[in-house]
């Protein structure tokens, strides 16, 4: 089968972005393209039409390729949950929880066989597979358990692109060192180098490029200038460190609590894309201030993050913020935290017991072994009625609504959707909560919610007849493809098959 492998000299070199751009570019050139990542360790997940979990980046890459995301595109997904443990998801289904030291012994053989099986299935359906590596292919202490990088490239005999981040410095040493640590058979598969995130005048780099090509005998396919990555979906929490949140003309500001085990923060990319909205991530030990809204996002271990918010004083800050007229929105784990308590009878997230939560919504949650993962299409009931909303659920545990008098705020509550279990809001619209990931992707719903914040500031309403974020993402895919086509020469890769 025809395939291209994209590996990086380091984590965060730009593999995901380049893989996404290649998916769109080659799809536009007439190839039937599928993305692939054998094993992904990610905090952001997506649910396929079959109810399987894959890394969100692979879903994005599938959309870029104009195909439906499937579990075969990411057969092994590891979701870190702290204390050196991860959920192990294979072909979309949760198999168990493992410590890092035990993963190789218990899951390596099964995972590698699954990688081969999924590649075969994709090879029968598509003309070309664009494979993304993970981290570095030259981690010599981990290579014996690596089913994502050069083991996949060798299995497919795929021409491989090596991506290096020059912005961090040491790019030439990273390339040469990576190649030196590869086996001869692996090195022979490296058919091109991409220098990514370059700032400055390219002519000053030309002598270095010539030296690198002469020294390695591998062509530099191109140099990609620095690109603002804020509008591109992030793969893990490292991306949050580099997000630039400053906007010159913002009118409303939203603070997102950066939980220690934050997950699915791709939910907020549509908010960051709003030109009038400033998004800021706030750590639990920082001062909250008085933004227009505070969002408590999803969490891989809700109880642990709840305790962190309580012990750090952030929980009290949030309560004081609401008492002063602020607006709080909890999503998934954040939704559960806003309830009265969270019970963990089987000790799935730590010690067995019942944990007091924020007591701001009439909600009681029980963590269970059964995991809910499914796509949803529902009708909005609030703040607009009868409008279709698309999203997905990923959570362990179920929440039940209880007598309102048990909450601190004696108010009535309104369902956000025609399925009450998905979310509610109180009378004065100060406390919102839902299980639906991808909610803000829905353009009209997002704008209606933002207009509630704007009205409190005396600002005029934004137009609500806007496309969903998926359509904005399509424009981004085409821009990325044009970007790659402008700066990268894929001839050395394509000629591998001709």
N, C-alpha and C positions, 0 to 999 in steps of 0.2 A: 504494500500500500504506500501511497505517496504521503509524505509527512515533512513538516519543518519543526525543528526543536529550537526553543528559545531559552537559553540559560543566562545567568548573570554572575558576575564576579562576586557580588555581595547581595544580601537582601536589599530590597528597595532600590535596585538598580534601574527599574523601569520595565521589567519583564511583562507584567500584566498589561500595561498600557500598550506596549509594542505588539504583544500578542493580539490584543483587541483591534488595534489598527490594521494588522495584517489580515485578520478575519474579515474586516469590512473591505479592505483594498482588494484582496484576492476574490472575495465574493462578487465585487463589482466587475471584476475581469472575467467572470463567467464560471468560476470554480464552485462546486458544491462543497462548502467548507464546514468543518466541525472543530471546535476548540477541545482541548484535553489537558487535564492536569491529574496525573496518576494519584498523587497524595497531596492534599492541601491541609495546612494547619491554619485555620481562620476563625475569627470571631463573628464574621458576617456570613450568613447563610441565606439561601433561597430555597423555596419549596417548588418542586416541579409539579406538572399536572397529575402525576401518579402519586403525589404525596411524599416524594423522596427529598432528602436534604442534599444540597450541593453547595460548594463555595459560591458566594454571590458573584465573585469575579468571573467564574465560568458561565454563570447565567448571563452576565453582561456581554461576555465574548460571544455567546450563542446569539444574542440579539444582534450583535454587530455583524455576525455571519448570516443574519436573516433566517435563522432556524430556531426551533423550539428547544429550550434547555432540557436535557435529559440526565438521568443519574449516571449514564455511561461516560459522560464528559468529565466527571470527577468521582471515580469509583471509591476512593478512600478520603474521608473528611475527618480530621481531628479537630475537636473544639475544646480548647484549653479551658479549664474551670478552676485553676489555682491549685496550690499544694502539689505541683508537679504531676497532676493528673489531667486526663483528657477524656472526653466522650469519643468513642470510636464508632464512626458511621460508615458502613460499607454498602455500596450501591443504594444509598439513600436511607438505609435503616439503621437505627441505633443497635449496636451489638453489645456494648458494655462500656465500662469505665476502666481505664488502665493507667498505671504509673509509667512514666517515661522509661524507667529501667526494665519494665516487663513487656513493653510493646513489641520489641523485636522477637522475643521468644514466643509470644502468643499470637501475633497477628501478621508477621512478615510474610510467611509462605502463602497464607490465604490472600493477603493483599496483593502480592505479586501475581498470583494466578488470576485474580480479579482484574488487575490492570491489563493483562494479556487478553483476557476474554472480552473486556470492554473495547479494547483497541480493535479486535477482530470484528466486533459488531459494528463499530463506527466505520471501519474500512469497507464493509459491505454496503454501507449506506451513502458514503460520501466520497468525493474525488480526492480530497486533501484534508489532512488532520494537522492543525497547528497546535503543537504541544508546548506547554509552559513548564519550566522547571521550578524549583523552589530553593530559596537561599543560594548557596554556592554549590557547584558540582564537585568542588575540590576539598570538601571537608573530610580529610583522610580518616578521622576517628569515627565518621558516620557512614562512610561509603558502603560498608557491608550491609547496611540496612536501608539504603537509599533506593526507593522504587519510583523516584520522580524525575531524576536528572539523566545522567548518561546511560544508566541501565535501560531506560526507555529509548534513548537515541540509538543505542547499539541494537536493541531488539528490532527497531524499525529501519535501521541503517539510514537514519534521517540526517540530511544536511542540517548543521546546527549553527545558530547565531549566538555569539557571545556578547552580552551587553555589559557595558561598564559605565558607572556614574562618575563623570569627571568633576562634578561640582564638589565632591567630598575630598578631592585631592588624591594623589597617588595612583591615578588611573593606569598609567603604563606599567607600574609595578603590579597592580592587580591583574592585568591581562597576562603579563609574562609569568607571574607566580601561579595563576590558575592553570595555564597551559602546561607549566612544568610539573604540576601535581597530577595531571591527567595521565592515564595509561596511553600508550602509543595508539591503540585502536580508537580510543575516545578522542584523542587529539586530532586524529585524521578526519574525524567527522566535523570538526569546527571549520566551516567554510566561509565565515565572515565575522567581522567585529563591528559593533555599533557603539560609537561614543555618544553617550546620552547626557543631557542636562548641561550643555556647554553655554557659558556666558562669556561674551567677549568677541574679539575679532578673529575670524576663522584663519586668516592668513598667518596669524601667530602660532597656530597649531600645526601648520602644514609640515614643518620639518619633523615634528614629533610623529606625525602619521606616517611619513616616509620611513623613518627609522623603525617604527613598529612593524610595518609591512615587510621591510627587508629582514628584520630580526626573526619574525615569526613565520614568514612566507604565507601569511593569511591576509586577504584584502580587508581593508576598512571599508565597509559598505556605505558609511556615511557618518556625519556628525549632526546630531539633533540638538538644535538650540534649546535653551531653557523654555519649558512650557508650563504655564500655570496649571497645576494639577488639581486645584481645589474643586473644579467642576467634574472631576472624574471619580467614580466610586472607589472608595478606599478598601483595601483588603484586610488590614489589621490595624491595631491601635497605634503602631508606629507612625502611620500616616497622620494621625492627629497632632503629632509633634511638629509637623511641618506645615500645617494648615495656617494660612495667613487670613486673619479674620477682619482686617481693616478695610472698610469701605468709606468712601468720602461722603456719599450722599444718602446714607441709610436713615430711615425714619422710625423704624421699630427695632428693638434688640431683643434677642432670645438667648438665654443661657441654658446650656445643656450640661447636666451634671456628669462629669467624667468619672463614672464608677470604676473601681479597680478592675472589675471583670465585665466591663461594658461589652455589649454585643449588638449587632445589627444597627450600628450607627449610620449605615448607608440610608436608613430611614430619613435622614435629615439633609441629604444632598439637595432635594427640591427646595428646602428652605434656604440653603446657602446660595441657590441659583436665583433667588428673588433679589432683584437689584435694590429694593428698599429695605431689606432685612439684613441685620448684622447678627451673625451666629457666633457665640463664644462658648468654649468648653471650660467649665469651672471644676476644679478638683475639690474633693470633700473638705479639705483643710483650708480652703480659700474663703474669702469674703464674698457672699452672694451678691450684695448690692441690691438694686431695685430695677431689674430689667422689665420689659413689657410682659414676658412670659418665661417660665422655667420649665424645662422638660426633664423628666427622669426617664432615661432610656431603658432598653432591655439589658438583662444581666445573665451571665452564664451560671452564676450561683446567687440567686436573689437574696437568700437569708444572710449570707456573708456580707453582701453589699449593703443590705439594710442595716446591719449592725455597725458597719463602717460609718454610714451616715449618722446614725444615732450617737456613736462614740466620738465622732469628730465635731459634733455640734451642728452639722449641716442640716439635720432633720429639724432641729429647733429653729435654725435660720429660715427654713422653708415655711414652717408654721407661722412664724412672725411675719414673713413676707406675705402670706395669704391673708393674715389678719389685717395687714395694712392695705389690702385691696389688690394684691397680686394675683396672677393666674398661673396655675400649675397643671401640667399635662404629663401623665404617666403612661408609658407604652410597655406592654408585656410585663416584664419583671417590675418596671416602674409602676405599672397599674396595680400589681399585687401589693407593692409597698404602701400604696395609698389607702389600702383597706384597713380593717380592724386588727387582723392577725394573719400570720402564715403558719400553718402547721406542717411539720415534717415527721410523720409517724414512723417512717422506716429509716430515718437518718440518711436520706439520699444526698443531702447537702451538708452533712456534718452531724452534730449531736441530735438525737431524737428530741422532739419537743414542740412547743407552741410559742411563737415569737410575736410579741406585740408590734404592730406596724404603726403607720401614721394616724390611723383612725380618722381619716378625712373622707372616706367613701364607705358605704354600707356593704362591705365586701369581706368575705372570709375565704381564704385559699388553703387548699390541701395539696402539698407536693406529693406526686405519685410516680410510680415507675412507668405508667403509660404516657407516651409522648404524643401530643397532638401536633401534626404537621400536615397542613392542607391549604390549598388555594381557596379563596373566598370571593364571591361576588354578591354583594348585599345592596339594599337600598338605604340611603341615608335618611335619618329621621331628624337629625339636629347637627348643625345649625340650619341646614336646608333640607327640605322634605322631598322624598321620592326620586332622588338622584342616585344613579348606580355608582357604587364604590367598589374598587377592585383592590385586593391585598392578599395577605397570607398569614397564617398562624404558625408559630413554632413555640410551644411551651410545654413544660411538664407540670401537671397539676391542674386542678379545676377550681373555679371561683364561684361562690354562691352569694346571692344578694340576701341581706338580712334586714331585720327591723331597723328603720331609720333612726329610732331614738337612741340606738347604741352609738351613734356617731357624735362627734363634738359639734358639728354644724347641723342644726335642726332644720333641714330643708328637704324639699322634694327632689327627686332625681329623674332625669329624662334619658331614655335610650338614645344612643347615637345612631343606631342602625335598626333594621327590622328584626335582627337577632339580638335580643337583650344581652345575651352572654358576652357579646363582643365589646361592649363599652357603654359608659354612662357619663353624664355631666350633671352638676348640681344646678339649682335654680338660678343663682347669680353668676353662673358661668365662670366661677373661680377655680373649680377643681374638675378636671377632665381625666378620663382613663379609658384605655382600650387595649385589646389584644391584637389589633390588626396592624401588622407590619406593612409598609408601603402605603400607608394612609395618605401621607402628604404628596405622593405621586399623583393623586387625583386632583387635577388643577382647580376645578370649581370648588371642591371641598376645602382645599388648602386656602384659596383666596377668601372664601366666606369666613373661615376661622381667623385669618389674619385681619379681616375687616372688623371683627369684634375687638381685637387689640387696638386697631387704629381708631375706632370710634371712642374708646376710652381716653385717647390722647387728643381727640378733637380733630383728627386727620380725615381727609376725604377718603371714601371707599375706593379700593382698587377694582378694576374690571374683573368680573368673575367668569366671563366667557373665554377662558384661556384653555389651551390644550393640556393634556396630561403630560407629566414629566417624561414619559416614555417618548413622546414626540420630540421634546427638547433633546433627549438623549440621542435620537436619530440624527439630528443636526450635528451633535458632537462627534458621533461616529464618522460621519462624512468629513468633518473637519480634520479628524485624526488621520483618516486615510489619505486625504490630500497632503497633510503634513508629512507623513511617511513617504508618500510618492515623490514629494519635492526634494527631500534630503537623502533618501536611501536608494541605492541601486541594488535591486534583488537579482540581477543577472547571474552572479556566481552561485546563487541558491537554485534558481530555476533551471539553469543548465545542467544541474546534477541529474535531472530526469530526462534530458534531451540529448 
